[in-house]
Amino acid sequence: MKGFHWLLLLFIAVPLLEIYLLIKVGGLIGAWPTVFLVVFTALLGAVLMRMQGFAAWRRVHDALLRGQLPALELMEGMFLLLGGVLLLVPGFATDVAGFLCLIPAVRRYAVQWLLRHAIITPVNMGPRPPPRGEGPRTIEGDFSREEERRPRR
């Protein structure tokens, strides 16, 4: 429930902040330049995300070819995706956060911070091996097969 409160606050605070910033910037430079700036940052972010996305995909592919698990590369890809989404949302605060996600040094720092502070839970990848000291369990028993008899007509 604790995470839900943060999410609710985020969905209320971010649009209010964006509206405030759009009004302030619009008052300083005018309405049309503000609209142009918002559209321009979205397009620029899409181009940058595409270029860096291909580079991230290449790093994932290279790590797989070397036989390594591309965990860091995939997490960087997650931040690239987040940055792209933030850049597509109209507003200046989300644009700043989106561009920060596209800066490689900032992205690597964020991934390393997340790995140090995240709670990682194991994923169930199939049946568990038996506990130590226990081998396979054998159940002894006898059985016999009875043929199914159908009534004659």
ZIBELUR-V724154 format. One record per residue. PSI is psi in whole degrees, 0 to 359 (NA if undefined). Layout:
PSI / PSI
//
This chain:
332 / 318 / 329 / 322 / 319 / 320 / 317 / 316 / 320 / 317 / 342 / 315 / 318 / 311 / 322 / 318 / 317 / 317 / 316 / 312 / 320 / 320 / 315 / 310 / 319 / 324 / 330 / 314 / 351 / 163 / 309 / 318 / 327 / 315 / 316 / 317 / 319 / 315 / 319 / 316 / 326 / 316 / 316 / 317 / 321 / 319 / 314 / 319 / 321 / 314 / 311 / 331 / 318 / 321 / 320 / 319 / 321 / 320 / 322 / 314 / 316 / 319 / 320 / 322 / 328 / 356 / 20 / 154 / 120 / 51 / 311 / 320 / 321 / 322 / 323 / 322 / 324 / 319 / 326 / 317 / 316 / 317 / 319 / 317 / 317 / 326 / 333 / 338 / 126 / 131 / 164 / 324 / 316 / 329 / 318 / 314 / 321 / 316 / 326 / 323 / 337 / 349 / 118 / 317 / 319 / 318 / 316 / 319 / 317 / 319 / 314 / 320 / 317 / 320 / 326 / 327 / 353 / 151 / 116 / 125 / 142 / 149 / 136 / 113 / 16 / 194 / 141 / 148 / 156 / 151 / 158 / 141 / 345 / 130 / 195 / 145 / 129 / 131 / 121 / 149 / 167 / 151 / 159 / 149 / 127 / 131 / 139 / 128 / 132 / 142 / 141 / 147 / NA
//
